[in-house]
Amino acid sequence: MNEEPVEAADSVVPELGDRRAVRRPGLAFSTRMLVLQLAVVVLVIILTAGVYGLLTYQRLSDEIGSKSLAVAQSLAVEETIRRELNAVAPADIRPGNSTLRTGPVQQLAEVLRDRTDALFVVVTDRSGLRWSHPNPAELGRPVSTSPDAALSGQEITVQETGTLGPSVRSKVPVWSMDGRSIVGEVSVGFSTRDVLAGLQAAILPILGVAAVALTLGTAGTALLSRRLRTHTLGLEPAEIGELVQDQAVVLYGVDEGVLGIAEDGRVTICNGKARRLLGLAGSSGRTLAELGLPSRVLALLEPANADGKSSVQMMVNGSVLIMTARKVVRGRRKLGWVLMVRDRTDVEALSRQLDAVGALSTALRAQRHEFANRLHAVSGLLNVGRADEAASYLQATLKSGPLKYPVDFAGKLEDTYLQAFIGAKALRAAEMGVRLRLGEATLITGTVSDPQNVTTVLGNLADNAVAAAVRGECLDRWVEVELLSEDSTLYLTVADSGDGLHALDPEAPFKEGYSTSGRTPDHGLPQGPGDWTEAGHAGHGEGLGLTLSRQIARSRGGDVLVISPGAAGGPGAVFCARLPRVLALHEERTGNEG
């Protein structure tokens, strides 16, 4: 059988049709993912830049605060400042604005402010009145922010808004000359604009890093989206969900085993039917070789078989299976293989039973024809008045049976099914130059109650024996069938004049592929019994027949065995079958009839 590779649809997996027509309107999933990821990248960049800017602002504020504190501390210990404030402290004198403008405190404070680029350098007495200020008009007036912390002996750095605007300022107490009391405070401030100016200087690296991060994020997102489209074969999430549902329906709704195999030979999908038929457990991710499947199954996946023979029939775990492999491609991309497993056990058994029924029908038609001829002979004798001769003829007919089969010791059989079936096999054997005979020890005390299974097993053993006798070196070709009964159990022994089994292992004839034909088929599916063989393996068995016969026997608690492998030049092999519960005793039949 030649199997064409399965061509997948343009947008989906094989054999499920084109789903582009059912795609929902709107942006494709990959585009939405790209936009979403870009939004996430931008948001992360904004948050990162914001946090970095806030931390930078706080760092610059702390640096300027440390600077203002250092300037305030250096001015607070200046001797001129302490002496001037200490001089007026006991009398609580308050100099006027004109005096303060030309005083040493104002001059010293302004010089220090110019050198440090501070927003202001303010010195106050212990009443909070300014002795220095960038605006001389403010001299002698109370400060705009509370000096209490510094006048209580604390050194603080805070952000406050005064007459000159918001600033980072430090306030330090001024101690008396003897260091026992506080006579004033020094407040030094730097404008918050200085902090923002420092932040602006640091913002350019922030923006550069943000631009690089955005570029990398965009490129990474684009590559990720492209890879996503590649792995999903261009499918949208809704389509993937529908395919999963379809896969579940197909894999677990069909009455066949399905194995999905990737290009590297590993199993990706295995439904329950395939697990049961092949006896697999934990198959996903393993190769067919690791699962222990026969070599002929592995050969189905070879490149040479991509467009050629892709089916094989074999026995696996006591079942007759047909395994078909198909290559799956999508466009120019190879996706792997689909391995279909079909159970043909029942069909195979039924086919062999039908063959047996056909042989019985042929024998019965021959008996009917012969019986009609004999009736004509009796009628003719009676018509001419020769009644005595007619009676003698009938007596002879009753002794020999309705039809004279070429079977030695045929009189040992009383069962109608066995008489007709063995007679039909004897006629076919005679046409091939083989004499079929019954063993002298043949004895059946009951009647066959399961003719289908009996004729299937007996017919397969007899056919194999006839084939072996025909191919044997011995010119006296014969097959001997011996039947014995024990209660409801039937024992079958079949021997032949062939060359015996070539295999030393007595179990070899029951292995799938072992055949008397000794050839391997050069076509696809088997065309008849014995086609599926292993080259160079000769002996009893026609591919699947013996295996199936043993399966039938064992299903009833019996078995089929090799008693003797035989020898070259004859006699040939001897097979024995034990079939329980296939006979009905005469007492049982009589009781049922009563």
C-alpha positions as CSV (number, residue, x, y, z in Angstrom):
1,M,0.0,0.0,0.0
2,N,1.4,3.4,-1.0
3,E,0.5,6.2,1.4
4,E,0.9,9.8,0.3
5,P,2.3,12.2,2.9
6,V,-0.5,14.0,4.7
7,E,-0.4,17.7,3.7
8,A,-1.4,19.9,6.5
9,A,-3.7,22.9,5.9
10,D,-2.1,26.3,5.5
11,S,-3.0,27.5,8.9
12,V,-3.5,24.4,11.0
13,V,-2.5,20.8,11.6
14,P,-3.4,18.1,9.0
15,E,-6.8,17.0,8.0
16,L,-8.7,19.6,10.1
17,G,-9.4,22.1,7.4
18,D,-8.6,25.8,7.1
19,R,-9.7,27.8,10.1
20,R,-8.8,31.2,8.8
21,A,-12.4,31.8,7.8
22,V,-13.5,31.4,11.5
23,R,-10.9,33.7,12.9
24,R,-12.4,36.4,15.1
25,P,-12.0,40.0,14.1
26,G,-9.3,42.2,15.8
27,L,-5.6,42.2,16.2
28,A,-3.7,38.9,15.9
29,F,-2.6,37.3,19.1
30,S,1.1,37.9,18.3
31,T,0.4,41.6,17.6
32,R,-1.5,41.9,20.9
33,M,1.3,40.2,22.7
34,L,3.8,42.6,21.1
35,V,1.7,45.7,22.2
36,L,1.2,44.3,25.6
37,Q,4.9,43.5,26.1
38,L,5.9,46.9,24.8
39,A,3.5,48.5,27.3
40,V,5.0,46.5,30.1
41,V,8.5,47.5,29.0
42,V,7.5,51.1,28.9
43,L,5.8,50.9,32.3
44,V,8.8,49.3,33.8
45,I,11.1,51.9,32.3
46,I,8.9,54.7,33.6
47,L,8.7,53.2,37.1
48,T,12.5,52.5,37.1
49,A,13.3,56.1,35.9
50,G,10.9,57.5,38.4
51,V,12.4,55.6,41.3
52,Y,15.9,56.4,40.1
53,G,15.0,60.1,39.9
54,L,13.4,60.1,43.3
55,L,16.5,58.5,44.8
56,T,18.7,60.9,43.0
57,Y,16.7,63.9,44.3
58,Q,16.9,62.6,47.8
59,R,20.6,62.0,47.4
60,L,21.2,65.5,46.1
61,S,19.1,66.9,48.9
62,D,21.1,65.1,51.5
63,E,24.4,66.3,49.9
64,I,23.2,69.9,49.8
65,G,21.9,69.6,53.4
66,S,25.3,68.3,54.5
67,K,26.9,71.2,52.8
68,S,24.6,73.8,54.4
69,L,25.2,72.2,57.8
70,A,28.9,72.4,57.3
71,V,28.7,76.1,56.4
72,A,26.4,76.9,59.3
73,Q,28.7,75.1,61.7
74,S,31.8,76.9,60.5
75,L,30.1,80.3,60.9
76,A,28.6,79.5,64.3
77,V,32.0,79.0,65.8
78,E,33.4,82.2,64.2
79,E,34.8,84.5,67.0
80,T,33.4,87.6,65.5
81,I,29.8,86.2,65.4
82,R,30.0,84.9,69.0
83,R,31.5,88.1,70.4
84,E,29.0,90.4,68.8
85,L,26.0,88.3,69.9
86,N,27.5,87.7,73.3
87,A,27.9,91.5,73.9
88,V,24.3,92.3,73.6
89,A,22.9,89.1,75.2
90,P,23.0,90.2,78.9
91,A,21.2,93.5,78.3
92,D,19.1,92.1,75.5
93,I,20.0,95.0,73.2
94,R,18.4,95.2,69.8
95,P,20.5,97.1,67.2
96,G,18.7,99.1,64.5
97,N,18.6,98.3,60.8
98,S,21.2,100.9,59.8
99,T,23.6,99.6,62.5
100,L,23.2,96.0,61.4
101,R,23.8,96.8,57.7
102,T,27.3,98.0,58.4
103,G,28.0,95.6,61.2
104,P,30.6,92.9,61.1
105,V,28.0,90.1,61.3
106,Q,26.3,91.2,58.0
107,Q,29.6,91.7,56.3
108,L,31.0,88.3,57.3
109,A,27.7,86.5,56.4
110,E,27.5,88.0,52.9
111,V,31.1,87.2,52.2
112,L,30.5,83.5,53.2
113,R,27.2,83.5,51.1
114,D,29.1,84.6,48.0
115,R,31.8,82.1,48.5
116,T,29.4,79.1,49.0
117,D,26.7,80.2,46.5
118,A,24.2,79.8,49.3
119,L,20.7,81.2,48.9
120,F,21.1,82.9,52.3
121,V,23.2,83.0,55.4
122,V,21.2,84.4,58.3
123,V,22.4,85.0,61.8
124,T,19.9,85.8,64.6
125,D,20.2,86.6,68.2
126,R,18.4,84.5,70.9
127,S,15.2,86.5,70.2
128,G,15.1,85.4,66.6
129,L,15.9,88.8,65.1
130,R,18.0,88.8,62.0
131,W,21.6,90.2,62.2
132,S,22.4,89.2,58.6
133,H,20.3,88.6,55.5
134,P,20.8,88.9,51.7
135,N,18.0,91.6,51.7
136,P,19.3,94.4,54.1
137,A,15.7,95.5,54.6
138,E,15.0,92.3,56.5
139,L,17.7,93.1,59.1
140,G,16.4,93.5,62.6
141,R,13.2,91.6,61.8
142,P,12.1,88.2,63.1
143,V,13.0,85.2,60.9
144,S,10.2,83.6,58.8
145,T,10.8,80.1,60.1
146,S,11.0,78.9,63.7
147,P,14.5,79.1,65.3
148,D,13.4,77.2,68.4
149,A,15.2,74.0,67.6
150,A,18.6,75.7,67.2
151,L,18.0,78.0,70.2
152,S,17.3,74.9,72.2
153,G,20.8,73.5,71.3
154,Q,19.9,71.3,68.3
155,E,21.5,71.2,64.9
156,I,18.8,70.4,62.2
157,T,18.6,70.2,58.4
158,V,15.1,70.7,56.9
159,Q,13.4,71.7,53.7
160,E,11.3,74.9,54.4
161,T,9.9,77.9,52.5
162,G,10.9,81.3,53.7
163,T,11.0,84.8,52.3
164,L,13.4,83.8,49.6
165,G,11.4,80.7,48.6
166,P,11.8,76.9,49.2
167,S,15.2,75.8,50.3
168,V,17.2,73.1,52.1
169,R,18.5,74.8,55.2
170,S,20.5,73.9,58.3
171,K,20.2,75.7,61.6
172,V,23.0,75.6,64.2
173,P,23.1,77.3,67.7
174,V,25.7,80.0,68.5
175,W,27.2,79.6,72.0
176,S,28.4,82.3,74.3
177,M,32.1,83.0,74.7
178,D,32.3,80.9,77.8
179,G,30.2,78.2,76.1
180,R,27.6,78.1,78.8
181,S,24.6,79.6,77.0
182,I,23.2,80.1,73.6
183,V,23.2,83.6,72.3
184,G,21.8,83.1,68.8
185,E,21.6,80.8,65.8
186,V,23.0,80.5,62.3
187,S,20.8,79.4,59.4
188,V,22.3,78.6,56.0
189,G,20.1,77.6,53.1
190,F,20.5,76.4,49.5
191,S,17.6,76.8,47.0
192,T,15.8,73.6,45.9
193,R,16.5,74.8,42.4
194,D,20.1,73.7,43.0
195,V,18.7,70.2,43.7
196,L,16.7,70.2,40.5
197,A,19.7,71.5,38.6
198,G,21.7,68.5,39.8
199,L,18.8,66.2,38.9
200,Q,18.7,67.7,35.4
201,A,22.4,66.9,35.0
202,A,21.7,63.3,36.0
203,I,18.5,62.9,33.9
204,L,20.4,62.5,30.6
205,P,22.0,59.2,31.7
206,I,18.6,58.1,32.9
207,L,17.0,58.9,29.6
208,G,19.8,57.2,27.7
209,V,19.4,54.0,29.8
210,A,15.7,54.1,29.3
211,A,16.1,54.5,25.5
212,V,18.5,51.5,25.4
213,A,16.1,49.4,27.6
214,L,13.2,50.3,25.4
215,T,15.1,49.4,22.2
216,L,16.2,46.0,23.7
217,G,12.7,45.4,25.0
218,T,11.2,46.1,21.6
219,A,13.7,43.9,19.8
220,G,13.3,41.1,22.4
221,T,9.5,41.3,22.2
222,A,9.5,41.2,18.4
223,L,11.8,38.1,18.4
224,L,9.6,36.4,21.0
225,S,6.5,37.1,19.0
226,R,8.1,35.7,15.9
227,R,9.3,32.6,17.7
228,L,5.8,32.2,19.2
229,R,4.3,32.3,15.7
230,T,6.8,29.7,14.6
231,H,6.0,27.3,17.4
232,T,2.2,27.8,17.1
233,L,2.3,27.5,13.3
234,G,0.7,30.8,13.1
235,L,-2.4,29.7,15.1
236,E,-4.4,32.0,17.4
237,P,-5.1,30.9,21.0
238,A,-8.8,30.3,20.1
239,E,-7.7,28.1,17.2
240,I,-5.3,26.2,19.4
241,G,-8.1,25.6,22.0
242,E,-10.4,24.3,19.2
243,L,-7.6,22.0,18.0
244,V,-7.1,20.6,21.4
245,Q,-10.8,19.8,21.5
246,D,-10.7,18.3,18.1
247,Q,-7.6,16.3,19.1
248,A,-9.4,14.9,22.1
249,V,-12.4,13.9,19.9
250,V,-10.2,12.3,17.3
251,L,-7.8,10.5,19.6
252,Y,-10.2,9.2,22.1
253,G,-13.4,9.0,20.0
254,V,-12.1,6.7,17.2
255,D,-11.9,2.9,17.7
256,E,-8.3,2.8,16.5
257,G,-5.0,3.4,18.1
258,V,-3.2,6.6,17.2
259,L,0.5,7.4,17.9
260,G,1.9,10.8,17.1
261,I,5.7,10.7,16.4
262,A,7.9,13.8,16.1
263,E,10.7,14.1,13.6
264,D,13.3,12.9,16.1
265,G,11.3,9.7,16.5
266,R,9.9,10.4,19.9
267,V,6.2,9.7,20.8
268,T,4.3,12.9,21.4
269,I,0.7,11.6,21.4
270,C,-0.6,8.1,22.3
271,N,-4.3,7.5,22.9
272,G,-5.7,4.8,25.2
273,K,-6.5,2.4,22.4
274,A,-2.9,2.4,21.2
275,R,-1.7,1.8,24.8
276,R,-4.0,-1.2,25.2
277,L,-3.2,-2.7,21.9
278,L,0.6,-2.3,22.1
279,G,0.9,-2.7,25.9
280,L,2.5,0.7,26.4
281,A,2.8,2.6,29.6
282,G,4.4,6.1,29.9
283,S,5.0,6.3,26.2
284,S,5.3,10.1,25.8
285,G,8.8,11.4,25.2
286,R,10.2,7.9,24.4
287,T,11.2,6.5,21.0
288,L,9.5,3.5,19.4
289,A,12.7,1.5,20.0
290,E,12.6,2.3,23.7
291,L,9.0,1.2,23.8
292,G,10.1,-2.3,22.5
293,L,8.1,-2.3,19.3
294,P,9.2,-4.7,16.5
295,S,11.8,-3.6,14.0
296,R,9.3,-3.7,11.2
297,V,7.4,-0.9,12.9
298,L,10.6,1.2,13.2
299,A,11.2,0.6,9.5
300,L,7.9,2.3,8.6
301,L,9.5,5.6,9.8
302,E,12.6,5.3,7.7
303,P,13.0,8.0,5.0
304,A,13.0,5.3,2.3
305,N,9.4,4.5,3.2
306,A,8.1,8.1,3.2
307,D,6.4,7.5,-0.1
308,G,6.4,3.7,-0.3
309,K,5.3,0.7,1.7
310,S,3.9,2.1,5.0
311,S,1.7,-0.7,6.5
312,V,2.6,-3.9,8.3
313,Q,0.6,-6.7,9.9
314,M,1.9,-8.5,12.9
315,M,1.0,-10.2,16.2
316,V,1.5,-8.0,19.3
317,N,0.5,-9.1,22.8
318,G,-1.7,-11.9,21.3
319,S,-3.5,-9.6,18.9
320,V,-3.3,-9.3,15.1
321,L,-2.6,-5.7,14.4
322,I,-2.3,-3.7,11.2
323,M,0.0,-0.6,11.6
324,T,0.0,2.2,9.1
325,A,2.4,5.1,9.1
326,R,1.8,8.4,7.4
327,K,4.2,11.3,7.0
328,V,2.8,14.7,8.1
329,V,4.0,17.9,6.5
330,R,2.9,21.5,6.6
331,G,4.1,23.5,3.7
332,R,7.7,22.6,3.5
333,R,8.0,21.8,7.2
334,K,8.0,18.2,8.3
335,L,6.0,17.7,11.4
336,G,6.5,13.9,12.0
337,W,4.5,10.8,11.6
338,V,1.0,9.5,12.5
339,L,1.0,5.8,13.3
340,M,-2.5,4.1,13.1
341,V,-3.0,0.8,14.9
342,R,-6.0,-1.4,13.9
343,D,-7.0,-4.6,15.7
344,R,-7.7,-7.4,13.2
345,T,-7.8,-10.3,15.7
346,D,-11.5,-10.8,15.5
347,V,-11.5,-10.3,11.7
348,E,-8.6,-12.8,11.2
349,A,-10.3,-15.4,13.4
350,L,-13.6,-14.9,11.6
351,S,-11.9,-15.2,8.2
352,R,-10.3,-18.5,9.2
353,Q,-13.6,-19.7,10.6
354,L,-15.3,-18.8,7.4
355,D,-12.7,-20.8,5.5
356,A,-13.6,-23.7,7.7
357,V,-17.3,-23.2,7.1
358,G,-16.5,-23.0,3.3
359,A,-14.7,-26.3,3.5
360,L,-17.7,-27.8,5.3
361,S,-20.1,-26.4,2.7
362,T,-18.0,-27.9,-0.1
363,A,-18.0,-31.3,1.6
364,L,-21.7,-31.2,2.3
365,R,-22.4,-30.3,-1.3
366,A,-20.3,-33.2,-2.4
367,Q,-22.2,-35.5,0.0
368,R,-25.5,-34.2,-1.2
369,H,-24.5,-34.9,-4.8
370,E,-23.2,-38.4,-4.0
371,F,-26.3,-39.1,-1.9
372,A,-28.5,-38.0,-4.8
373,N,-26.6,-40.4,-7.1
374,R,-27.1,-43.3,-4.8
375,L,-30.8,-42.6,-4.4
376,H,-31.0,-42.7,-8.2
377,A,-29.2,-46.0,-8.2
378,V,-31.6,-47.5,-5.6
379,S,-34.6,-46.1,-7.4
380,G,-33.4,-47.7,-10.7
381,L,-33.0,-51.1,-9.0
382,L,-36.4,-50.9,-7.5
383,N,-38.0,-49.9,-10.8
384,V,-36.6,-52.9,-12.6
385,G,-37.8,-55.2,-9.8
386,R,-34.4,-56.0,-8.3
387,A,-35.3,-55.3,-4.7
388,D,-32.7,-57.6,-3.2
389,E,-29.9,-55.9,-5.0
390,A,-31.3,-52.5,-3.9
391,A,-31.3,-53.7,-0.2
392,S,-27.8,-54.9,-0.5
393,Y,-26.7,-51.6,-2.0
394,L,-28.3,-49.7,0.9
395,Q,-26.6,-52.0,3.4
396,A,-23.2,-51.2,1.8
397,T,-24.0,-47.5,1.7
398,L,-24.9,-47.4,5.4
399,K,-21.5,-49.1,6.3
400,S,-19.4,-46.8,4.1
401,G,-21.2,-43.5,4.8
402,P,-22.8,-41.1,2.4
403,L,-19.5,-40.2,0.7
404,K,-16.3,-42.2,0.3
405,Y,-13.6,-39.7,1.3
406,P,-9.9,-40.5,0.7
407,V,-9.3,-40.9,4.5
408,D,-7.9,-44.0,6.1
409,F,-9.8,-45.2,9.2
410,A,-12.6,-42.7,8.4
411,G,-15.1,-45.0,10.2
412,K,-13.6,-44.0,13.5
413,L,-15.4,-40.6,13.3
414,E,-19.1,-40.4,14.1
415,D,-19.4,-36.6,14.5
416,T,-20.9,-35.0,11.4
417,Y,-18.8,-31.8,11.6
418,L,-15.6,-33.7,11.9
419,Q,-16.5,-36.2,9.2
420,A,-17.3,-33.5,6.7
421,F,-14.4,-31.2,7.7
422,I,-11.7,-33.9,7.6
423,G,-13.2,-35.3,4.4
424,A,-13.0,-31.9,2.8
425,K,-9.4,-31.5,3.9
426,A,-8.6,-35.0,2.6
427,L,-10.0,-34.1,-0.8
428,R,-7.8,-31.0,-1.0
429,A,-4.8,-32.9,0.3
430,A,-5.4,-35.6,-2.3
431,E,-5.3,-32.9,-5.1
432,M,-1.9,-31.9,-3.8
433,G,-0.6,-35.5,-3.8
434,V,-0.9,-36.0,0.0
435,R,-2.7,-38.8,1.7
436,L,-4.6,-37.8,4.9
437,R,-5.4,-40.5,7.4
438,L,-6.8,-40.8,10.9
439,G,-4.7,-42.2,13.7
440,E,-5.5,-45.7,14.8
441,A,-6.1,-44.5,18.4
442,T,-8.7,-42.0,17.3
443,L,-11.7,-42.1,19.6
444,I,-14.4,-39.5,20.1
445,T,-17.1,-40.2,22.6
446,G,-19.0,-37.0,22.2
447,T,-20.1,-34.5,19.6
448,V,-18.5,-31.2,18.7
449,S,-20.4,-28.3,20.5
450,D,-18.0,-25.5,19.2
451,P,-17.4,-26.4,15.6
452,Q,-16.0,-23.0,14.6
453,N,-13.1,-23.0,17.0
454,V,-12.4,-26.7,16.5
455,T,-12.3,-26.4,12.7
456,T,-10.2,-23.2,12.9
457,V,-7.5,-24.9,15.0
458,L,-7.7,-28.3,13.3
459,G,-7.8,-26.7,9.8
460,N,-4.7,-24.6,10.5
461,L,-2.7,-27.5,11.8
462,A,-3.9,-29.7,8.9
463,D,-3.1,-27.1,6.2
464,N,0.4,-26.5,7.7
465,A,1.0,-30.3,7.7
466,V,-0.1,-30.7,4.1
467,A,2.1,-27.8,3.1
468,A,5.1,-29.3,4.9
469,A,4.5,-32.8,3.4
470,V,4.4,-31.3,-0.1
471,R,7.7,-29.5,0.4
472,G,9.3,-32.5,2.1
473,E,11.9,-34.7,0.5
474,C,9.9,-37.9,1.3
475,L,8.0,-39.1,-1.8
476,D,5.4,-40.9,0.3
477,R,3.5,-37.8,1.4
478,W,1.1,-38.2,4.2
479,V,-0.6,-36.4,7.0
480,E,-2.0,-38.2,10.1
481,V,-4.6,-36.6,12.3
482,E,-5.5,-38.3,15.6
483,L,-8.4,-37.1,17.8
484,L,-9.1,-38.2,21.3
485,S,-11.7,-37.0,23.8
486,E,-11.7,-36.7,27.5
487,D,-15.1,-35.6,28.9
488,S,-15.6,-32.2,27.1
489,T,-11.9,-31.8,26.1
490,L,-10.7,-32.6,22.6
491,Y,-7.1,-33.5,21.9
492,L,-5.7,-33.1,18.4
493,T,-2.4,-34.5,17.2
494,V,-1.2,-33.8,13.7
495,A,1.9,-35.3,12.1
496,D,3.3,-35.2,8.6
497,S,6.0,-36.6,6.3
498,G,7.8,-33.3,5.8
499,D,11.3,-32.3,6.8
500,G,10.4,-31.1,10.2
501,L,11.0,-27.8,11.9
502,H,14.2,-25.9,11.0
503,A,14.1,-24.0,14.3
504,L,15.5,-25.6,17.5
505,D,13.3,-23.5,19.7
506,P,9.8,-25.2,20.0
507,E,8.2,-21.8,20.6
508,A,9.6,-20.4,17.3
509,P,6.6,-21.6,15.1
510,F,4.3,-19.6,17.3
511,K,6.1,-16.3,16.9
512,E,4.6,-13.8,14.6
513,G,6.2,-13.9,11.1
514,Y,7.4,-17.6,11.3
515,S,6.2,-19.4,8.2
516,T,6.6,-22.6,6.2
517,S,6.9,-20.4,3.1
518,G,10.3,-19.1,4.0
519,R,9.9,-15.8,2.0
520,T,9.2,-12.2,2.8
521,P,6.5,-10.4,0.9
522,D,7.4,-7.6,-1.4
523,H,4.2,-5.8,-1.3
524,G,2.1,-3.9,1.2
525,L,-0.6,-5.6,3.2
526,P,-0.7,-9.4,3.4
527,Q,-2.7,-11.0,0.6
528,G,-3.2,-14.3,2.3
529,P,-2.1,-16.5,5.2
530,G,1.7,-16.8,5.3
531,D,2.5,-13.6,3.6
532,W,4.0,-11.9,6.6
533,T,7.2,-13.9,7.3
534,E,10.8,-13.5,8.3
535,A,13.2,-14.2,5.5
536,G,15.0,-17.5,5.9
537,H,12.7,-18.8,8.7
538,A,11.0,-22.0,7.5
539,G,8.8,-24.4,9.4
540,H,5.3,-25.0,10.4
541,G,3.1,-22.0,10.6
542,E,1.7,-19.6,8.0
543,G,2.5,-16.2,9.4
544,L,-0.3,-15.7,11.9
545,G,-2.2,-19.0,11.8
546,L,-0.4,-20.9,14.6
547,T,-0.2,-17.9,16.8
548,L,-4.0,-17.3,16.3
549,S,-4.7,-21.0,16.9
550,R,-2.7,-21.0,20.2
551,Q,-4.6,-17.8,21.2
552,I,-8.0,-19.5,20.6
553,A,-6.9,-22.6,22.5
554,R,-5.5,-20.6,25.5
555,S,-8.6,-18.5,25.6
556,R,-10.5,-21.7,26.5
557,G,-7.9,-22.9,29.0
558,G,-6.1,-25.1,26.5
559,D,-2.9,-24.8,24.4
560,V,-1.2,-25.7,21.1
561,L,2.3,-27.3,21.5
562,V,5.1,-28.9,19.4
563,I,5.4,-32.5,20.5
564,S,8.3,-33.3,18.2
565,P,10.3,-31.0,15.8
566,G,10.9,-33.9,13.3
567,A,13.9,-34.4,11.2
568,A,15.2,-33.7,7.7
569,G,14.0,-36.4,5.3
570,G,11.0,-37.2,7.6
571,P,9.0,-37.9,9.5
572,G,8.0,-34.3,10.1
573,A,7.0,-32.3,13.1
574,V,4.2,-33.3,15.4
575,F,1.8,-30.7,16.8
576,C,-0.7,-31.2,19.6
577,A,-3.7,-29.1,20.6
578,R,-5.8,-29.3,23.7
579,L,-9.3,-27.7,23.4
580,P,-11.4,-27.8,26.6
581,R,-15.2,-27.4,26.6
582,V,-15.7,-28.1,22.8
583,L,-17.4,-31.5,23.1
584,A,-20.9,-32.4,24.3
585,L,-21.3,-35.8,25.9
586,H,-23.9,-38.2,24.6
587,E,-25.7,-38.1,27.9
588,E,-25.9,-34.3,27.9
589,R,-27.3,-34.3,24.4
590,T,-29.8,-37.0,25.3
591,G,-30.9,-35.1,28.4
592,N,-31.3,-31.9,26.4
593,E,-33.4,-33.7,23.8
594,G,-35.6,-35.2,26.4
